[in-house]
Amino acid sequence: MSASPSDSLDRALKQYFGYDRFRPGQQGIIQASLQNQDQLVIMPTGGGKSLCFQLPALLRPGVTVVVSPLIALMQDQVDSLQANGLGATFLNSTLKGLEARDRIQAVRQGNIKLLYVAPERLLSEHFLEFLNQLRSQPGLSGFAIDEAHCVSEWGHDFRPEYRQLSRLRQYHPDVPVTALTATATDRVRQDIIQQLSLKRPQVHIASFYRPNLAYEVRPKGRDSYQQIYQLVRQGGAGIIYCLSRRQVDELADKLRQDGIEALPYHAGMSDADRSNNQTRFIRDDVQVMVATIAFGMGINKPDVRFVIHYDLPKTLESYYQETGRAGRDGEPAQCILFLSYGDASKVEWIISQKADEQEQRIARQQLRQVIDYADSTECRPSILLRYFGETLGEPCQTCDNCRNPKPVEDWTVEAMKFLSCVARCRERFGVTHIIDVLRGSKKQKIKQYRHDRLSTYGIGKDRTVDQWRALARTLKHRGFVDETDDGYPVLKLNALSWEIMRQQRKVEVALPRTVSAFEGDRRSPLAVEAEALMFQLRALRKQIANERSAAPYTIFPDSTLRLMAQQRPQTLAEFGQLSGRLNPTTYGPATAANLGGVWATLGCGAL
C-alpha cells in the first residue's frame, strides 16, 4: 500500500526539521503550496510561519525566492536552515562581490532551494533578469513574501518598497505567491491581497491565542526597577521595551551595574552597533536586550522567556506583536506591562506633534485601546483576541486577571455623581472636564461654560483624580457610558447610565493588587532540579554553538533540551529520537560525549 500524502509530509517534516508533528494549520498550508495555489497566511509569532514556505520549497523542483525586510531576519533563517544541512542562502548588501557571485552560481546550479532577498534588490532590473534566467534552470518554484503587513498603509510597519512587489505578478504570472504575516486586521488583509495581486488566494487565519504566554499588568512605581531586576535574575533571555532612547540607555546601564548582561538597541545607535548587539543577544552572549520598538521585527530567537514593557506601547497591535516575540518555542514565557498614566501623557504629547489631524485622531483612539486593556479586569488574552476579531471560548487562567482577580469596592454612589455631572454638562465633554467639575477646579474653561454653578460642582473632592479616572474607565469598559470615537472623546449617556442613576444597577470598581500574581517561586523540588539540568544543558549548547559560530537555538531548541532533561536518553539512538533534533549529520560522538558528561555529573548514567 502506498503512503498517503499526509504520511509523506510527516516523514519530510521529521527528515528536514526533526519534528514529530505539524503545528495547527501548517499541513493544510503546505499542501496548498504544493498545489501551486496563492495564499495569505495570518499566523501569530511562534505559530510556525517559516516552515509553511520552507518545507514546500524543499519538496518542489527549482528555487523559492523569499522576500524579507530585514538583513538580520535573512541571516537568522539561513543560518538555521544551513545548520540542518539544507540548501539556503541570501543576497544582500553585506556581501562582497566575489561572495555574491559564488552564491548566484550556487543558485544557478540548483544547489539552493531557498533564496532570501530584500524587496529593493528583488525589484532591481539586474535581479529581475536573473529571475528570468532561473525560470529555465533550475526553475522558479514560488515567491514567499514574509512580514507581508509591510505592504499595507494600514499596517503597523508600512514600507513603501513593498508596494512594488505586485510587479512580480506581471513578470511571473504563473509562479505561486505566499504572503505571510503575524498580525493583520481585516482591512490590512484585504490590502495585502490587492497590493500583491494574489489570484483567488487561500486565506488561512490561525488563532491569535498563545496559551504559553502569561500576560500581566503591574502599576509602575518606585519599586518597578527592583521588580524587573528580580524577574531578570530568574534566568532566561528577555526583551525590555522602553519609549525613549534615553530610557533604554539608562536601564541597560543600571542592569549592567547590577551584574546583569544587558545591551541597548535604538535608532540613535549606528547600524554596526545595533547589528552587533542583536547578534550577541541571539547567540546568548548577553541575557537581556533593552530596546525601543526599533528592535524586534523578524528576530528569529525562539527562546525569549520574558518581554517587559517598561513604558506604554502605542497600539494594541504593536503590543501583541512585541509580546509575541516571547515563547516562540512553545515553552512558558511572561509578558509584563508596567502601567503609568504619566506615560500616557508622554504618548499624548508625541501624538500632538503629528502634523496630520487624521493621524492624530487614529493615534488617540489606539492609545485609548491600550489604556483600556491595561485597566481592564477581564481576561487579557480575550481582549487581545477580540481586537483581531477572534473570541476566546474560556478565560485563559494564566493572566493576572484570571489567576489573581483584583478586589472590588461598591462605587455606585460615585458613579451616580459622575453620570449626573455628564448629564448636567449636556453630554458635550470628556472625562477630564467632568472630573474637573466634580473636584471643583478653578480652570478658566469651567468658568467659561459656567459649570462652577452646576449642582455637581465640587461634590467629588473626596476622591483623587486617579480614582475618578479609574471609575470612568470602569464605566466605559462595562458599557455603562458611551464615548464618541472621533479623536476628541465626549461622554454620552445610555440606557444603563440611567439605570445607575435611578439606583437600579450596582457599580463595582476593581482596586490595584497588593501582591503580584506571579510573585514568588512556586516550583517543586523536582522542578528546581530540572531547571538546574537545563542550566547545564544551555551552557553546553552555548559551547557547541560558539564552536560553530552559530546561534544556540540552531543547535537545539529549548523544547528539545527540556526533553533531554526529562527523558535523559542513555544511547545515541534514543538521543536521535528526540523531537526537534538537528540533522543526524550535524551531531555525533563528540556531542554525545559532552552530553554524557552532563548525565554523569547528575548521576544519570553515561550516554
C-alpha positions as semicolon CSV with decimal commas, in nm:
position;residue;x (nm);y (nm);z (nm)
1;M;0,000;0,000;0,000
2;S;0,141;0,338;-0,098
3;A;0,186;0,605;0,166
4;S;-0,075;0,881;0,188
5;P;0,026;1,242;0,109
6;S;-0,003;1,329;0,479
7;D;0,232;1,041;0,571
8;S;0,482;1,168;0,314
9;L;0,464;1,517;0,462
10;D;0,510;1,378;0,814
11;R;0,824;1,196;0,701
12;A;0,956;1,507;0,528
13;L;0,892;1,711;0,842
14;K;1,092;1,464;1,051
15;Q;1,367;1,431;0,790
16;Y;1,431;1,800;0,733
17;F;1,336;1,960;1,063
18;G;1,329;1,679;1,319
19;Y;0,972;1,743;1,438
20;D;0,722;1,465;1,500
21;R;0,407;1,657;1,412
22;F;0,286;1,973;1,244
23;R;0,155;2,267;1,439
24;P;-0,212;2,362;1,382
25;G;-0,274;2,481;1,026
26;Q;0,072;2,409;0,886
27;Q;-0,012;2,093;0,696
28;G;-0,305;2,244;0,504
29;I;-0,099;2,548;0,406
30;I;0,188;2,330;0,284
31;Q;-0,046;2,109;0,080
32;A;-0,198;2,417;-0,089
33;S;0,154;2,544;-0,169
34;L;0,243;2,211;-0,328
35;Q;-0,066;2,258;-0,549
36;N;0,075;2,597;-0,664
37;Q;-0,202;2,798;-0,501
38;D;-0,165;3,165;-0,397
39;Q;-0,206;3,206;-0,022
40;L;-0,236;3,466;0,251
41;V;-0,123;3,319;0,583
42;I;-0,201;3,503;0,907
43;M;-0,029;3,311;1,182
44;P;0,090;3,452;1,516
45;T;0,455;3,475;1,609
46;G;0,564;3,134;1,725
47;G;0,298;2,957;1,520
48;G;0,545;2,823;1,266
49;K;0,503;3,053;0,963
50;S;0,853;2,995;0,828
51;L;0,807;2,621;0,796
52;C;0,493;2,687;0,585
53;F;0,709;2,809;0,297
54;Q;1,037;2,634;0,379
55;L;0,910;2,275;0,361
56;P;0,725;2,321;0,026
57;A;1,041;2,483;-0,113
58;L;1,241;2,173;-0,023
59;L;0,985;1,940;-0,183
60;R;0,931;2,128;-0,511
61;P;1,174;2,141;-0,804
62;G;1,352;2,473;-0,850
63;V;1,420;2,760;-0,612
64;T;1,178;2,956;-0,392
65;V;1,254;3,328;-0,353
66;V;1,180;3,462;-0,005
67;V;1,128;3,837;0,032
68;S;1,233;3,959;0,376
69;P;1,257;4,320;0,501
70;L;1,549;4,281;0,740
71;I;1,905;4,159;0,691
72;A;1,909;4,009;1,041
73;L;1,597;3,805;0,965
74;M;1,753;3,662;0,649
75;Q;2,073;3,571;0,825
76;D;1,892;3,403;1,116
77;Q;1,672;3,187;0,896
78;V;1,952;3,093;0,656
79;D;2,183;3,002;0,947
80;S;1,914;2,780;1,094
81;L;1,846;2,605;0,759
82;Q;2,215;2,554;0,686
83;A;2,264;2,410;1,036
84;N;2,013;2,143;0,932
85;G;2,213;2,075;0,616
86;L;1,955;2,242;0,388
87;G;2,028;2,447;0,075
88;A;1,958;2,810;0,162
89;T;2,135;3,140;0,110
90;F;2,072;3,513;0,096
91;L;2,177;3,802;-0,124
92;N;2,203;4,143;0,039
93;S;2,426;4,446;0,082
94;T;2,650;4,279;0,342
95;L;2,812;4,054;0,078
96;K;3,123;4,140;-0,117
97;G;3,127;4,094;-0,493
98;L;3,303;3,757;-0,508
99;E;3,088;3,607;-0,231
100;A;2,769;3,728;-0,402
101;R;2,882;3,578;-0,736
102;D;2,953;3,242;-0,572
103;R;2,604;3,235;-0,422
104;I;2,442;3,329;-0,753
105;Q;2,633;3,045;-0,918
106;A;2,515;2,802;-0,649
107;V;2,155;2,906;-0,721
108;R;2,202;2,853;-1,096
109;Q;2,349;2,510;-1,038
110;G;2,043;2,400;-0,840
111;N;2,222;2,374;-0,506
112;I;1,993;2,628;-0,339
113;K;1,625;2,570;-0,258
114;L;1,556;2,892;-0,064
115;L;1,696;3,228;-0,174
116;Y;1,635;3,521;0,063
117;V;1,639;3,877;-0,075
118;A;1,525;4,225;0,029
119;P;1,241;4,386;-0,172
120;E;1,472;4,659;-0,305
121;R;1,712;4,406;-0,459
122;L;1,432;4,185;-0,586
123;L;1,289;4,466;-0,798
124;S;1,617;4,587;-0,945
125;E;1,648;4,537;-1,323
126;H;1,957;4,320;-1,278
127;F;1,782;4,085;-1,035
128;L;1,463;4,067;-1,241
129;E;1,675;3,947;-1,534
130;F;1,837;3,691;-1,303
131;L;1,490;3,561;-1,211
132;N;1,409;3,523;-1,582
133;Q;1,718;3,306;-1,622
134;L;1,612;3,091;-1,327
135;R;1,280;3,010;-1,496
136;S;1,453;2,766;-1,729
137;Q;1,724;2,634;-1,499
138;P;1,689;2,526;-1,219
139;G;1,329;2,656;-1,220
140;L;1,138;2,918;-1,019
141;S;0,901;2,735;-0,785
142;G;0,745;3,018;-0,586
143;F;0,764;3,352;-0,405
144;A;0,721;3,385;-0,028
145;I;0,653;3,739;0,098
146;D;0,743;3,742;0,466
147;E;0,621;4,020;0,701
148;A;0,353;4,093;0,440
149;H;0,180;4,353;0,660
150;C;0,458;4,588;0,544
151;V;0,269;4,619;0,214
152;S;-0,026;4,799;0,374
153;E;-0,050;5,162;0,478
154;W;-0,299;5,041;0,739
155;G;-0,046;4,802;0,893
156;H;0,180;4,882;1,188
157;D;0,508;4,879;0,992
158;F;0,433;5,006;0,641
159;R;0,729;5,002;0,397
160;P;0,674;5,179;0,062
161;E;0,907;4,942;-0,130
162;Y;0,670;4,654;-0,052
163;R;0,405;4,827;-0,265
164;Q;0,610;4,749;-0,576
165;L;0,600;4,373;-0,523
166;S;0,290;4,345;-0,741
167;R;0,534;4,364;-1,034
168;L;0,623;4,002;-0,959
169;R;0,280;3,901;-1,082
170;Q;0,334;4,100;-1,404
171;Y;0,665;3,930;-1,482
172;H;0,581;3,583;-1,346
173;P;0,201;3,541;-1,356
174;D;0,213;3,162;-1,320
175;V;0,450;3,146;-1,021
176;P;0,255;3,099;-0,694
177;V;0,285;3,362;-0,421
178;T;0,251;3,301;-0,049
179;A;0,218;3,612;0,172
180;L;0,275;3,564;0,544
181;T;0,238;3,787;0,850
182;A;0,178;3,755;1,222
183;T;-0,084;4,026;1,261
184;A;-0,336;4,179;1,025
185;T;-0,683;4,321;1,077
186;D;-0,945;4,256;0,809
187;R;-0,864;4,588;0,642
188;V;-0,493;4,502;0,622
189;R;-0,568;4,154;0,489
190;Q;-0,773;4,294;0,201
191;D;-0,499;4,546;0,125
192;I;-0,233;4,272;0,111
193;I;-0,439;4,067;-0,135
194;Q;-0,495;4,371;-0,358
195;Q;-0,142;4,511;-0,344
196;L;0,025;4,176;-0,420
197;S;-0,230;4,086;-0,689
198;L;-0,294;3,746;-0,531
199;K;-0,514;3,527;-0,752
200;R;-0,806;3,362;-0,570
201;P;-0,584;3,307;-0,267
202;Q;-0,650;3,059;0,008
203;V;-0,666;3,274;0,322
204;H;-0,555;3,097;0,638
205;I;-0,615;3,281;0,964
206;A;-0,475;3,090;1,259
207;S;-0,587;3,155;1,613
208;F;-0,407;3,451;1,767
209;Y;-0,417;3,279;2,105
210;R;-0,077;3,194;2,254
211;P;-0,157;2,978;2,559
212;N;0,207;2,961;2,670
213;L;0,224;3,339;2,727
214;A;0,125;3,468;3,071
215;Y;0,010;3,832;3,046
216;E;0,028;4,069;3,341
217;V;-0,004;4,443;3,409
218;R;0,165;4,600;3,710
219;P;0,146;4,958;3,840
220;K;0,463;5,148;3,760
221;G;0,622;5,294;4,071
222;R;0,945;5,348;4,257
223;D;0,999;4,976;4,305
224;S;0,947;4,886;3,938
225;Y;1,318;4,853;3,867
226;Q;1,359;4,612;4,159
227;Q;1,072;4,405;4,022
228;I;1,240;4,394;3,681
229;Y;1,573;4,302;3,840
230;Q;1,412;4,011;4,029
231;L;1,241;3,890;3,711
232;V;1,564;3,900;3,512
233;R;1,750;3,713;3,784
234;Q;1,516;3,416;3,738
235;G;1,711;3,346;3,418
236;G;1,639;3,313;3,050
237;A;1,668;3,560;2,766
238;G;1,440;3,861;2,763
239;I;1,350;4,190;2,595
240;I;1,263;4,510;2,780
241;Y;1,087;4,777;2,572
242;C;1,112;5,147;2,658
243;L;0,955;5,451;2,496
244;S;1,268;5,669;2,464
245;R;1,631;5,615;2,369
246;R;1,743;5,779;2,693
247;Q;1,536;5,536;2,899
248;V;1,686;5,244;2,703
249;D;2,043;5,355;2,774
250;E;1,976;5,429;3,141
251;L;1,803;5,098;3,210
252;A;2,066;4,893;3,024
253;D;2,343;5,071;3,218
254;K;2,172;5,011;3,553
255;L;2,122;4,640;3,480
256;R;2,488;4,604;3,385
257;Q;2,593;4,781;3,707
258;D;2,386;4,525;3,897
259;G;2,559;4,232;3,728
260;I;2,308;4,159;3,450
261;E;2,441;4,116;3,097
262;A;2,228;4,370;2,909
263;L;2,268;4,571;2,589
264;P;2,077;4,867;2,439
265;Y;1,915;4,886;2,096
266;H;1,761;5,200;1,944
267;A;1,763;5,414;1,629
268;G;2,018;5,656;1,775
269;M;2,291;5,391;1,755
270;S;2,499;5,316;1,447
271;D;2,394;5,032;1,219
272;A;2,708;4,840;1,315
273;D;2,643;4,873;1,689
274;R;2,279;4,768;1,653
275;S;2,374;4,469;1,440
276;N;2,648;4,365;1,683
277;N;2,422;4,393;1,988
278;Q;2,147;4,198;1,814
279;T;2,389;3,920;1,718
280;R;2,521;3,897;2,073
281;F;2,167;3,869;2,206
282;I;2,069;3,599;1,955
283;R;2,382;3,400;2,037
284;D;2,321;3,421;2,414
285;D;2,632;3,629;2,478
286;V;2,403;3,860;2,674
287;Q;2,080;3,785;2,857
288;V;1,874;4,100;2,807
289;M;1,809;4,343;2,522
290;V;1,674;4,682;2,633
291;A;1,521;4,844;2,328
292;T;1,281;5,084;2,168
293;I;1,031;4,947;1,918
294;A;1,312;4,975;1,659
295;F;1,409;4,625;1,776
296;G;1,223;4,307;1,710
297;M;1,059;4,255;1,373
298;G;1,175;3,925;1,233
299;I;1,405;3,844;1,525
300;N;1,430;3,467;1,499
301;K;1,510;3,385;1,861
302;P;1,262;3,126;1,984
303;D;1,377;3,102;2,347
304;V;1,286;3,450;2,476
305;R;1,142;3,382;2,821
306;F;1,007;3,729;2,902
307;V;0,906;4,051;2,731
308;I;0,866;4,352;2,959
309;H;0,712;4,683;2,853
310;Y;0,859;4,938;3,092
311;D;0,657;5,209;2,914
312;L;0,319;5,203;2,742
313;P;0,305;5,064;2,387
314;K;0,138;5,290;2,131
315;T;-0,116;5,040;1,994
316;L;-0,266;4,705;2,089
317;E;-0,149;4,560;1,758
318;S;0,214;4,656;1,820
319;Y;0,184;4,531;2,180
320;Y;0,062;4,193;2,059
321;Q;0,342;4,182;1,801
322;E;0,610;4,275;2,055
323;T;0,492;4,035;2,326
324;G;0,470;3,768;2,056
325;R;0,849;3,759;2,048
326;A;0,836;3,568;2,377
327;G;0,799;3,192;2,388
328;R;0,813;3,123;2,016
329;D;0,935;2,774;2,105
330;G;0,604;2,700;2,275
331;E;0,760;2,700;2,622
332;P;0,612;2,919;2,901
333;A;0,701;3,289;2,889
334;Q;0,595;3,606;3,069
335;C;0,464;3,931;2,917
336;I;0,456;4,214;3,170
337;L;0,341;4,572;3,116
338;F;0,417;4,845;3,370
339;L;0,132;5,097;3,368
340;S;0,177;5,466;3,443
341;Y;-0,075;5,730;3,345
342;G;0,216;5,971;3,326
343;D;0,346;5,761;3,035
344;A;0,008;5,807;2,867
345;S;0,064;6,182;2,883
346;K;0,403;6,138;2,715
347;V;0,245;5,941;2,433
348;E;-0,028;6,207;2,403
349;W;0,242;6,470;2,359
350;I;0,411;6,261;2,087
351;I;0,076;6,227;1,913
352;S;0,019;6,603;1,929
353;Q;0,338;6,656;1,729
354;K;0,189;6,480;1,425
355;A;0,107;6,728;1,150
356;D;-0,192;6,538;1,014
357;E;-0,512;6,568;1,221
358;Q;-0,643;6,236;1,090
359;E;-0,324;6,063;1,210
360;Q;-0,367;6,228;1,550
361;R;-0,726;6,108;1,573
362;I;-0,634;5,746;1,491
363;A;-0,336;5,752;1,728
364;R;-0,552;5,876;2,017
365;Q;-0,805;5,600;1,954
366;Q;-0,525;5,345;1,958
367;L;-0,381;5,483;2,281
368;R;-0,723;5,464;2,449
369;Q;-0,744;5,099;2,349
370;V;-0,408;5,032;2,518
371;I;-0,518;5,211;2,839
372;D;-0,847;5,021;2,838
373;Y;-0,655;4,692;2,805
374;A;-0,422;4,780;3,092
375;D;-0,707;4,887;3,321
376;S;-0,940;4,602;3,243
377;T;-1,031;4,327;3,490
378;E;-1,118;4,094;3,201
379;C;-0,905;3,800;3,081
380;R;-0,623;3,975;2,894
381;P;-0,583;3,732;2,600
382;S;-0,960;3,768;2,546
383;I;-0,915;4,143;2,496
384;L;-0,624;4,099;2,256
385;L;-0,803;3,833;2,053
386;R;-1,118;4,043;2,030
387;Y;-0,910;4,321;1,873
388;F;-0,832;4,082;1,585
389;G;-1,190;3,962;1,556
390;E;-1,145;3,636;1,747
391;T;-1,329;3,510;2,054
392;L;-1,162;3,307;2,328
393;G;-1,406;3,041;2,442
394;E;-1,295;3,022;2,807
395;P;-1,081;3,257;3,019
396;C;-0,711;3,175;2,986
397;Q;-0,646;3,108;3,359
398;T;-0,284;3,220;3,309
399;C;-0,302;3,604;3,302
400;D;-0,304;3,814;3,618
401;N;-0,676;3,893;3,593
402;C;-0,765;3,524;3,574
403;R;-0,520;3,396;3,833
404;N;-0,550;3,676;4,085
405;P;-0,862;3,889;4,032
406;K;-0,849;4,241;4,171
407;P;-1,054;4,315;4,485
408;V;-1,360;4,531;4,420
409;E;-1,548;4,804;4,607
410;D;-1,902;4,934;4,568
411;W;-1,876;5,274;4,399
412;T;-2,240;5,311;4,296
413;V;-2,276;5,649;4,471
414;E;-1,966;5,787;4,300
415;A;-2,094;5,653;3,965
416;M;-2,424;5,836;4,019
417;K;-2,235;6,159;4,085
418;F;-2,017;6,112;3,777
419;L;-2,303;6,032;3,539
420;S;-2,516;6,312;3,683
421;C;-2,232;6,551;3,607
422;V;-2,215;6,421;3,249
423;A;-2,588;6,493;3,215
424;R;-2,560;6,843;3,362
425;C;-2,272;6,920;3,123
426;R;-2,516;6,825;2,845
427;E;-2,305;6,530;2,724
428;R;-2,062;6,762;2,544
429;F;-1,736;6,694;2,732
430;G;-1,482;6,424;2,803
431;V;-1,356;6,256;3,119
432;T;-1,103;6,523;3,217
433;H;-1,356;6,805;3,215
434;I;-1,613;6,602;3,412
435;I;-1,352;6,525;3,680
436;D;-1,254;6,894;3,694
437;V;-1,615;6,986;3,762
438;L;-1,656;6,715;4,027
439;R;-1,340;6,824;4,207
440;G;-1,425;7,193;4,196
441;S;-1,147;7,303;3,961
442;K;-1,100;7,676;3,905
443;K;-0,983;7,638;3,545
444;Q;-1,090;7,908;3,304
445;K;-1,277;7,653;3,093
446;I;-1,500;7,569;3,391
447;K;-1,593;7,936;3,437
448;Q;-1,631;7,991;3,062
449;Y;-1,910;7,733;3,045
450;R;-2,046;7,841;3,388
451;H;-2,002;7,487;3,513
452;D;-1,896;7,622;3,850
453;R;-2,267;7,690;3,905
454;L;-2,377;7,330;3,849
455;S;-2,510;7,128;4,142
456;T;-2,236;6,868;4,077
457;Y;-1,956;7,126;4,102
458;G;-1,717;7,024;4,381
459;I;-1,915;6,722;4,506
460;G;-1,625;6,486;4,428
461;K;-1,340;6,648;4,621
462;D;-1,318;6,344;4,848
463;R;-1,177;6,132;4,562
464;T;-0,847;6,180;4,380
465;V;-0,818;6,244;4,008
466;D;-0,679;5,891;3,957
467;Q;-0,972;5,740;4,147
468;W;-1,222;5,926;3,932
469;R;-1,034;5,817;3,621
470;A;-1,047;5,456;3,738
471;L;-1,423;5,487;3,780
472;A;-1,459;5,645;3,435
473;R;-1,265;5,359;3,277
474;T;-1,482;5,105;3,458
475;L;-1,799;5,273;3,334
476;K;-1,668;5,272;2,976
477;H;-1,542;4,911;2,989
478;R;-1,877;4,782;3,107
479;G;-2,083;4,987;2,865
480;F;-2,237;5,199;3,143
481;V;-2,149;5,514;2,948
482;D;-2,061;5,566;2,582
483;E;-1,769;5,761;2,440
484;T;-1,755;5,909;2,092
485;D;-1,473;5,778;1,875
486;D;-1,372;6,080;1,668
487;G;-1,038;6,157;1,833
488;Y;-1,192;6,408;2,074
489;P;-1,376;6,180;2,315
490;V;-1,709;6,301;2,452
491;L;-1,910;6,106;2,707
492;K;-2,268;6,010;2,620
493;L;-2,529;5,859;2,850
494;N;-2,713;5,541;2,754
495;A;-2,991;5,326;2,899
496;L;-2,755;5,162;3,150
497;S;-2,636;5,505;3,266
498;W;-2,993;5,595;3,363
499;E;-3,040;5,263;3,543
500;I;-2,741;5,351;3,764
501;M;-2,872;5,699;3,835
502;R;-3,212;5,551;3,931
503;Q;-3,028;5,312;4,168
504;Q;-3,139;5,013;3,960
505;R;-2,784;4,893;3,888
506;K;-2,477;4,846;4,111
507;V;-2,126;4,961;4,010
508;E;-1,814;4,794;4,150
509;V;-1,462;4,919;4,083
510;A;-1,154;4,696;4,087
511;L;-0,870;4,813;4,310
512;P;-0,496;4,769;4,243
513;R;-0,342;4,443;4,364
514;T;-0,106;4,446;4,657
515;V;0,064;4,120;4,552
516;S;0,173;4,022;4,202
517;A;0,002;3,721;4,051
518;F;0,346;3,585;3,957
519;E;0,533;3,674;4,276
520;G;0,744;3,411;4,447
521;D;0,899;3,080;4,343
522;R;0,627;2,813;4,345
523;R;0,839;2,543;4,183
524;S;0,858;2,195;4,335
525;P;1,196;2,040;4,428
526;L;1,176;1,822;4,116
527;A;1,117;2,131;3,901
528;V;1,415;2,305;4,061
529;E;1,633;2,001;3,983
530;A;1,511;2,001;3,622
531;E;1,596;2,371;3,593
532;A;1,946;2,300;3,723
533;L;1,991;2,039;3,450
534;M;1,850;2,281;3,192
535;F;2,109;2,538;3,302
536;Q;2,391;2,290;3,234
537;L;2,241;2,188;2,901
538;R;2,212;2,550;2,793
539;A;2,577;2,604;2,883
540;L;2,677;2,301;2,675
541;R;2,458;2,418;2,386
542;K;2,627;2,758;2,403
543;Q;2,970;2,592;2,391
544;I;2,878;2,388;2,083
545;A;2,722;2,695;1,917
546;N;3,035;2,901;1,977
547;E;3,249;2,631;1,815
548;R;3,026;2,652;1,505
549;S;2,975;3,031;1,512
550;A;2,601;2,971;1,526
551;A;2,305;3,082;1,734
552;P;2,242;2,835;2,020
553;Y;1,881;2,770;1,921
554;T;2,003;2,633;1,586
555;I;2,185;2,356;1,779
556;F;1,881;2,251;1,987
557;P;1,566;2,444;2,079
558;D;1,477;2,477;2,447
559;S;1,194;2,229;2,399
560;T;1,446;1,961;2,297
561;L;1,671;2,045;2,593
562;R;1,368;2,001;2,816
563;L;1,303;1,659;2,662
564;M;1,666;1,570;2,730
565;A;1,623;1,674;3,092
566;Q;1,302;1,475;3,127
567;Q;1,392;1,159;2,930
568;R;1,772;1,152;2,983
569;P;1,842;0,921;2,687
570;Q;2,102;0,651;2,753
571;T;2,205;0,567;2,396
572;L;2,282;0,764;2,083
573;A;1,980;0,601;1,916
574;E;1,750;0,724;2,196
575;F;1,908;1,067;2,169
576;G;1,833;1,071;1,795
577;Q;1,462;1,012;1,859
578;L;1,414;1,342;2,043
579;S;1,175;1,577;1,865
580;G;1,338;1,888;1,722
581;R;1,687;1,738;1,695
582;L;1,930;1,853;1,430
583;N;2,001;1,661;1,111
584;P;2,196;1,347;1,217
585;T;2,500;1,458;1,018
586;T;2,545;1,764;1,238
587;Y;2,599;1,584;1,567
588;G;2,790;1,275;1,658
589;P;3,017;1,114;1,918
590;A;3,164;1,446;2,034
591;T;2,821;1,588;2,118
592;A;2,720;1,256;2,273
593;A;3,032;1,258;2,488
594;N;2,960;1,610;2,609
595;L;2,601;1,518;2,696
596;G;2,725;1,200;2,863
597;G;2,938;1,416;3,089
598;V;2,632;1,616;3,191
599;W;2,432;1,298;3,264
600;A;2,720;1,150;3,466
601;T;2,753;1,470;3,671
602;L;2,391;1,432;3,772
603;G;2,421;1,058;3,835
604;C;2,208;0,967;3,534
605;G;2,447;0,721;3,378
606;A;2,653;0,760;3,062
607;L;2,530;0,817;2,705
